[in-house]
Amino acid sequence: MSCNTNPTQKSSTFLSKTYTEILDRRTFLRSALIAGVTVSVIRGTGSLARADDILLQAGPKLPPVAFGRVSAILTDKNNLNSTIAQRAYTALVATDSHFPEKLAALNHALESSNIKNSEDFMKSESYRDQALLDTAKAITKAWYLGHSGIPDSHDIHDNAHYIAFSQALMYQPTLDATIVPSYARAGLNYWVNPPLTIATD
């Protein structure tokens, strides 16, 4: 790989090889609680089945310094959002209770090999260690996809946990040209007519 390859390309390569605003936390929690009360009344169960575990118990612990360090190496980004980091770490632990130990092992491997970026990681022996690679995949996918685990649209009991939407890193490379996909901003059938100009549309 050329030495002048930009960080976005390197981290995207790692992601493909291994497989601006987020929702306000209080608003999301409030909505989850309201939904829980509603479902409780309808079902008579006394609690909502998940509501994403009431936003992962509504009190995620601060991620260890190692998580920020490892995340920066794998994504080639030193300015990762601390709030997203907190949510990502909490979601990864919720998906896999052994994640803290796996993170510690990966962090030790990166430190002992003096790995500074994703390209170094892909060239290292650690990259060929399946357990370490799986942990690296989980962290990278959490940052790029905005969730941990694997969502299942047909089952509310999947192991996925929401982290972020518009701040998921997969959208950053094209933000100068496209909006984060969410809804039709121009109204019904806006796509029928071609854009007037490239500059304004």
DRENFINU-529644 format. One record per residue (C-alpha): x, y negated, z negated. Coordinates in nm, 2 decimals, padded with zeros to 4 digits. Layout:
N
+--------+--------+--------+
:     xx :     yy :     zz :
+--------+--------+--------+
:      X :      Y :      Z :
...
+--------+--------+--------+
end
This chain:
201
+--------+--------+--------+
:     xx :     yy :     zz :
+--------+--------+--------+
:  00.00 :  00.00 :  00.00 :
:  00.13 : -00.34 :  00.10 :
:  00.26 : -00.56 : -00.19 :
:  00.04 : -00.85 : -00.07 :
: -00.28 : -00.65 : -00.10 :
: -00.52 : -00.86 : -00.30 :
: -00.65 : -00.74 : -00.64 :
: -01.01 : -00.71 : -00.51 :
: -00.90 : -00.47 : -00.24 :
: -00.69 : -00.27 : -00.48 :
: -00.97 : -00.23 : -00.74 :
: -01.22 : -00.15 : -00.46 :
: -00.99 :  00.12 : -00.33 :
: -00.96 :  00.27 : -00.67 :
: -01.34 :  00.26 : -00.71 :
: -01.40 :  00.42 : -00.37 :
: -01.15 :  00.68 : -00.44 :
: -01.30 :  00.78 : -00.77 :
: -01.63 :  00.75 : -00.67 :
: -02.43 : -01.52 : -01.22 :
: -02.60 : -01.45 : -01.50 :
: -02.69 : -01.15 : -01.70 :
: -03.02 : -01.10 : -01.88 :
: -03.02 : -01.30 : -02.20 :
: -02.97 : -01.05 : -02.48 :
: -03.24 : -01.19 : -02.71 :
: -03.50 : -01.21 : -02.43 :
: -03.43 : -00.86 : -02.32 :
: -03.45 : -00.73 : -02.68 :
: -03.77 : -00.92 : -02.73 :
: -03.92 : -00.77 : -02.42 :
: -03.81 : -00.42 : -02.52 :
: -03.97 : -00.46 : -02.86 :
: -04.30 : -00.59 : -02.71 :
: -04.30 : -00.30 : -02.47 :
: -04.24 : -00.06 : -02.76 :
: -04.54 : -00.19 : -02.95 :
: -04.76 : -00.17 : -02.64 :
: -04.66 :  00.19 : -02.56 :
: -04.70 :  00.29 : -02.92 :
: -05.06 :  00.17 : -02.92 :
: -05.13 :  00.35 : -02.59 :
: -04.96 :  00.67 : -02.68 :
: -05.00 :  00.67 : -03.05 :
: -04.65 :  00.78 : -03.09 :
: -04.52 :  00.50 : -03.31 :
: -04.22 :  00.42 : -03.10 :
: -04.11 :  00.36 : -02.74 :
: -03.94 :  00.66 : -02.59 :
: -03.63 :  00.47 : -02.52 :
: -03.64 :  00.10 : -02.42 :
: -03.27 :  00.17 : -02.37 :
: -03.25 :  00.26 : -02.74 :
: -03.37 : -00.09 : -02.82 :
: -03.08 : -00.24 : -02.64 :
: -02.83 :  00.01 : -02.78 :
: -02.95 : -00.05 : -03.14 :
: -02.94 : -00.43 : -03.10 :
: -02.60 : -00.45 : -03.27 :
: -02.31 : -00.33 : -03.06 :
: -01.97 : -00.33 : -03.23 :
: -01.70 : -00.54 : -03.08 :
: -01.49 : -00.33 : -02.83 :
: -01.14 : -00.25 : -02.93 :
: -00.86 : -00.45 : -02.78 :
: -00.76 : -00.14 : -02.59 :
: -01.09 : -00.15 : -02.39 :
: -01.02 : -00.50 : -02.26 :
: -00.66 : -00.41 : -02.18 :
: -00.75 : -00.09 : -01.99 :
: -01.04 : -00.27 : -01.81 :
: -00.81 : -00.54 : -01.69 :
: -00.57 : -00.29 : -01.56 :
: -00.83 : -00.08 : -01.38 :
: -01.01 : -00.37 : -01.22 :
: -00.71 : -00.59 : -01.16 :
: -00.89 : -00.88 : -01.33 :
: -00.77 : -01.07 : -01.64 :
: -01.07 : -01.29 : -01.68 :
: -01.34 : -01.03 : -01.75 :
: -01.65 : -01.16 : -01.94 :
: -01.62 : -01.08 : -02.31 :
: -02.00 : -01.04 : -02.35 :
: -02.01 : -00.79 : -02.06 :
: -01.71 : -00.61 : -02.21 :
: -01.90 : -00.57 : -02.54 :
: -02.21 : -00.43 : -02.36 :
: -02.00 : -00.21 : -02.14 :
: -01.81 : -00.05 : -02.43 :
: -02.13 :  00.00 : -02.63 :
: -02.30 :  00.16 : -02.33 :
: -02.01 :  00.39 : -02.26 :
: -02.01 :  00.51 : -02.63 :
: -02.39 :  00.56 : -02.61 :
: -02.34 :  00.77 : -02.30 :
: -02.05 :  00.97 : -02.44 :
: -01.99 :  00.98 : -02.82 :
: -01.63 :  01.09 : -02.75 :
: -01.55 :  00.78 : -02.54 :
: -01.35 :  00.61 : -02.81 :
: -01.10 :  00.90 : -02.83 :
: -01.09 :  00.92 : -02.45 :
: -01.02 :  00.55 : -02.43 :
: -00.74 :  00.58 : -02.68 :
: -00.58 :  00.86 : -02.48 :
: -00.60 :  00.66 : -02.16 :
: -00.47 :  00.35 : -02.32 :
: -00.17 :  00.54 : -02.46 :
: -00.10 :  00.69 : -02.12 :
: -00.11 :  00.35 : -01.95 :
:  00.11 :  00.19 : -02.22 :
:  00.37 :  00.47 : -02.23 :
:  00.40 :  00.46 : -01.85 :
:  00.41 :  00.08 : -01.84 :
:  00.12 :  00.07 : -01.60 :
:  00.01 : -00.29 : -01.52 :
: -00.25 : -00.25 : -01.25 :
: -00.47 : -00.01 : -01.06 :
: -00.21 :  00.05 : -00.79 :
:  00.04 :  00.16 : -01.06 :
: -00.23 :  00.39 : -01.21 :
: -00.30 :  00.56 : -00.87 :
:  00.07 :  00.63 : -00.83 :
:  00.12 :  00.76 : -01.18 :
:  00.10 :  01.11 : -01.33 :
: -00.20 :  00.99 : -01.54 :
: -00.40 :  00.96 : -01.22 :
: -00.36 :  01.34 : -01.17 :
: -00.48 :  01.41 : -01.52 :
: -00.85 :  01.49 : -01.47 :
: -00.95 :  01.39 : -01.82 :
: -00.78 :  01.05 : -01.80 :
: -00.91 :  01.00 : -01.45 :
: -01.27 :  01.07 : -01.56 :
: -01.23 :  00.81 : -01.83 :
: -01.09 :  00.56 : -01.59 :
: -01.38 :  00.63 : -01.35 :
: -01.64 :  00.58 : -01.62 :
: -01.49 :  00.24 : -01.72 :
: -01.45 :  00.12 : -01.36 :
: -01.80 :  00.22 : -01.27 :
: -01.94 :  00.05 : -01.57 :
: -01.78 : -00.28 : -01.46 :
: -01.87 : -00.25 : -01.09 :
: -02.21 : -00.09 : -01.11 :
: -02.34 : -00.26 : -01.42 :
: -02.44 :  00.06 : -01.60 :
: -02.30 :  00.36 : -01.77 :
: -02.40 :  00.72 : -01.71 :
: -02.61 :  00.84 : -01.41 :
: -02.95 :  00.68 : -01.35 :
: -03.23 :  00.91 : -01.25 :
: -03.53 :  00.74 : -01.10 :
: -03.75 :  01.04 : -01.17 :
: -03.66 :  01.08 : -01.54 :
: -03.67 :  00.83 : -01.82 :
: -03.45 :  01.05 : -02.02 :
: -03.13 :  01.01 : -01.81 :
: -02.81 :  00.92 : -01.97 :
: -02.77 :  00.57 : -01.81 :
: -02.75 :  00.25 : -02.01 :
: -02.79 : -00.09 : -01.86 :
: -02.50 : -00.34 : -01.89 :
: -02.54 : -00.62 : -01.64 :
: -02.69 : -00.68 : -01.30 :
: -02.58 : -01.00 : -01.12 :
: -02.24 : -00.99 : -01.30 :
: -02.16 : -00.64 : -01.19 :
: -01.82 : -00.67 : -01.02 :
: -01.94 : -00.50 : -00.70 :
: -02.11 : -00.83 : -00.59 :
: -01.81 : -01.06 : -00.64 :
: -01.63 : -01.00 : -00.31 :
: -01.92 : -01.12 : -00.10 :
: -02.06 : -01.40 : -00.33 :
: -01.93 : -01.67 : -00.08 :
: -02.15 : -01.52 :  00.19 :
: -02.44 : -01.34 :  00.04 :
: -02.66 : -01.37 : -00.27 :
: -02.70 : -01.10 : -00.53 :
: -02.99 : -00.89 : -00.40 :
: -03.29 : -00.92 : -00.62 :
: -03.60 : -01.06 : -00.44 :
: -03.70 : -01.24 : -00.12 :
: -03.62 : -01.61 : -00.19 :
: -03.77 : -01.74 :  00.13 :
: -04.12 : -01.59 :  00.09 :
: -04.31 : -01.31 :  00.27 :
: -04.16 : -01.20 :  00.60 :
: -03.88 : -01.46 :  00.58 :
: -03.66 : -01.23 :  00.79 :
: -03.89 : -01.26 :  01.10 :
: -03.73 : -01.58 :  01.22 :
: -03.36 : -01.61 :  01.29 :
: -03.16 : -01.85 :  01.07 :
: -03.14 : -02.21 :  01.21 :
: -02.77 : -02.25 :  01.14 :
: -02.50 : -02.05 :  00.97 :
: -02.42 : -02.35 :  00.75 :
: -02.76 : -02.39 :  00.60 :
: -02.91 : -02.04 :  00.60 :
+--------+--------+--------+
end
